[in-house]
Amino acid sequence: MTAAARLRPRHDAATALWLGAGLAAASLARAALNGHAAFSAFAAGAAFGTALVAMAVVAGWRPARPAIGSLLVGVLGGLVLVVLPRLADPLVPALIGMRPEPLAGWVLVTTVVVAGEEALLRGALFGALERFAGPVAAVAVTSLAFALMHVPLYGWQVVPLDLGVGVWLAGLRLATGGVAAPAVAHGIADLSTWWI
């Protein structure tokens, strides 16, 4: 075994740790800067998403051209995230229903946030954890991180839902081997909150 091969697990563990710490810091900063006005929320969200993409790139993650099959899996995965809660209990309003104005600005910021979360969680962090500790650990840790990063903005009541969504998105990552499917599914689910 080469020296580089022996150092790789340590590098992956260190990468996972600093990405987790960076995600926690970015989540807390976003919540602190969010405010109650649309402009401050948009600015905080855009900065958050951009910071997550930057951390993922520094960690070695690179976007890849998505396969059509991955995009289709993402669309189906997103539809499941939108439809399943409505089928389970159609009278219960969305846990996090939002209608911030203007729509175009909200769509742009939501897209940046989704891209950042997926690049960091299902891209860089998932990859480091999968190499270091295997796919089960990667699914578990990234799903828990996904749930916990929403607590500063939305409270503890979102943890069960976001934990389930995190597992679903990680499953899409495992099924397709990339972040395109979970990113598309995540985007569809988040953007649907405007209408639901």
C-alpha positions as CSV (number, residue, x, y, z in Angstrom):
1,M,0.0,0.0,0.0
2,T,1.4,3.4,-1.0
3,A,1.8,6.2,1.5
4,A,-0.9,8.2,-0.3
5,A,-3.4,5.3,0.0
6,R,-2.6,5.0,3.7
7,L,-3.3,8.8,4.2
8,R,-6.5,8.8,2.2
9,P,-8.8,7.6,5.1
10,R,-7.4,10.3,7.4
11,H,-7.8,12.9,4.7
12,D,-11.5,11.9,4.1
13,A,-12.2,11.9,7.8
14,A,-10.6,15.4,8.2
15,T,-12.6,16.6,5.2
16,A,-15.9,15.3,6.6
17,L,-15.1,17.0,10.0
18,W,-14.3,20.4,8.5
19,L,-17.3,20.2,6.1
20,G,-19.6,19.4,9.0
21,A,-18.2,22.3,11.0
22,G,-18.5,24.6,8.1
23,L,-22.1,23.6,7.5
24,A,-22.9,24.2,11.1
25,A,-21.3,27.7,11.0
26,A,-23.0,28.6,7.8
27,S,-26.4,27.4,9.1
28,L,-26.1,29.5,12.2
29,A,-24.9,32.5,10.3
30,R,-27.8,32.2,7.9
31,A,-30.3,32.1,10.8
32,A,-28.6,35.1,12.5
33,L,-28.7,37.2,9.2
34,N,-32.0,36.0,8.0
35,G,-34.2,38.6,9.5
36,H,-37.9,39.1,8.8
37,A,-37.8,41.0,5.6
38,A,-37.6,39.3,2.2
39,F,-34.4,41.1,1.2
40,S,-32.5,40.0,4.3
41,A,-33.8,36.4,4.0
42,F,-32.8,36.4,0.3
43,A,-29.4,37.8,1.0
44,A,-28.8,35.3,3.8
45,G,-30.0,32.4,1.7
46,A,-27.8,33.4,-1.3
47,A,-24.8,33.8,0.9
48,F,-25.5,30.4,2.6
49,G,-25.9,28.6,-0.7
50,T,-22.8,30.2,-2.2
51,A,-20.7,29.4,0.9
52,L,-21.8,25.7,0.7
53,V,-20.8,25.5,-2.9
54,A,-17.5,27.1,-2.2
55,M,-16.8,24.6,0.7
56,A,-17.7,21.7,-1.5
57,V,-15.3,22.9,-4.3
58,V,-12.5,23.5,-1.8
59,A,-13.1,19.9,-0.6
60,G,-12.6,18.6,-4.1
61,W,-16.2,18.2,-5.3
62,R,-16.7,19.1,-9.0
63,P,-20.0,19.3,-10.8
64,A,-20.5,16.8,-13.6
65,R,-22.8,16.9,-16.6
66,P,-25.9,15.0,-15.4
67,A,-27.2,12.0,-17.3
68,I,-30.8,12.2,-18.6
69,G,-31.6,9.2,-16.4
70,S,-30.4,10.9,-13.3
71,L,-32.5,14.0,-14.1
72,L,-35.6,11.8,-14.6
73,V,-35.0,10.0,-11.4
74,G,-34.7,13.4,-9.7
75,V,-38.1,14.5,-11.2
76,L,-39.7,11.3,-10.0
77,G,-38.0,11.6,-6.6
78,G,-39.2,15.2,-6.3
79,L,-42.8,14.3,-7.2
80,V,-42.7,11.7,-4.4
81,L,-41.6,14.3,-1.9
82,V,-44.4,16.6,-3.0
83,V,-47.2,14.1,-3.4
84,L,-46.6,11.6,-0.6
85,P,-47.3,14.0,2.3
86,R,-50.5,15.1,0.6
87,L,-51.7,11.5,0.2
88,A,-50.8,10.7,3.8
89,D,-52.9,13.6,5.1
90,P,-54.4,16.1,2.6
91,L,-55.8,18.3,5.3
92,V,-52.6,19.1,7.0
93,P,-50.9,22.3,5.7
94,A,-47.3,22.1,4.6
95,L,-44.9,22.2,7.6
96,I,-42.9,25.0,6.1
97,G,-45.2,26.9,3.7
98,M,-43.6,30.0,2.3
99,R,-44.7,32.7,-0.1
100,P,-42.0,35.3,0.0
101,E,-42.2,38.1,-2.6
102,P,-41.1,38.5,-5.3
103,L,-41.5,35.0,-6.8
104,A,-38.5,35.4,-9.2
105,G,-36.1,36.4,-6.4
106,W,-37.3,33.5,-4.2
107,V,-36.9,31.0,-7.0
108,L,-33.4,32.2,-7.7
109,V,-32.3,32.1,-4.0
110,T,-34.0,28.7,-3.5
111,T,-32.1,27.3,-6.5
112,V,-28.8,28.7,-5.0
113,V,-29.6,27.2,-1.6
114,V,-30.5,23.8,-3.1
115,A,-27.4,23.7,-5.2
116,G,-25.2,24.5,-2.2
117,E,-26.9,22.0,0.1
118,E,-26.6,19.2,-2.5
119,A,-23.0,20.1,-3.5
120,L,-21.9,20.0,0.1
121,L,-24.1,17.3,1.6
122,R,-24.7,14.7,-1.2
123,G,-21.5,15.8,-3.1
124,A,-18.4,16.5,-1.0
125,L,-19.5,15.3,2.4
126,F,-21.2,12.2,1.2
127,G,-18.2,11.2,-0.9
128,A,-15.7,11.7,1.9
129,L,-17.9,9.7,4.3
130,E,-18.6,7.0,1.8
131,R,-14.8,6.5,1.2
132,F,-14.0,6.7,4.9
133,A,-16.8,4.8,6.6
134,G,-19.0,3.3,3.8
135,P,-22.4,4.1,2.3
136,V,-24.5,3.5,5.4
137,A,-22.5,6.0,7.4
138,A,-22.7,8.5,4.5
139,V,-26.5,8.2,4.3
140,A,-26.9,8.5,8.1
141,V,-24.5,11.4,8.7
142,T,-25.6,13.5,5.7
143,S,-29.3,12.9,6.5
144,L,-28.8,13.9,10.1
145,A,-26.8,17.0,9.0
146,F,-29.6,17.9,6.6
147,A,-32.2,17.7,9.4
148,L,-30.1,19.6,11.9
149,M,-29.1,22.4,9.6
150,H,-32.7,23.5,9.3
151,V,-33.3,23.8,13.0
152,P,-32.0,27.3,13.4
153,L,-34.4,28.6,10.8
154,Y,-37.5,26.4,11.4
155,G,-37.2,24.9,14.8
156,W,-37.0,21.3,16.1
157,Q,-40.4,20.3,14.7
158,V,-38.9,19.9,11.2
159,V,-36.3,17.3,12.3
160,P,-38.4,14.2,11.6
161,L,-39.5,15.4,8.2
162,D,-36.1,16.6,7.2
163,L,-34.5,13.4,8.4
164,G,-36.8,11.4,6.2
165,V,-36.2,13.7,3.2
166,G,-32.4,13.5,3.8
167,V,-32.5,9.7,3.7
168,W,-34.6,9.9,0.5
169,L,-32.2,12.3,-1.2
170,A,-29.2,10.2,0.0
171,G,-30.9,7.2,-1.5
172,L,-31.2,9.0,-4.8
173,R,-27.5,9.8,-4.6
174,L,-26.7,6.2,-4.1
175,A,-29.0,5.0,-6.9
176,T,-27.6,7.4,-9.5
177,G,-24.0,7.9,-8.2
178,G,-24.2,11.7,-8.4
179,V,-25.9,14.8,-7.0
180,A,-28.1,15.6,-10.0
181,A,-31.0,13.4,-9.0
182,P,-31.1,14.6,-5.3
183,A,-30.7,18.2,-6.5
184,V,-33.6,18.0,-8.9
185,A,-35.8,16.3,-6.3
186,H,-34.8,18.8,-3.6
187,G,-35.5,21.7,-5.9
188,I,-38.9,20.4,-6.9
189,A,-39.9,19.9,-3.3
190,D,-38.6,23.3,-2.1
191,L,-40.1,25.2,-5.0
192,S,-43.5,23.5,-4.5
193,T,-43.9,25.2,-1.2
194,W,-44.9,28.3,-3.0
195,W,-48.1,26.7,-4.2
196,I,-48.8,24.1,-1.5
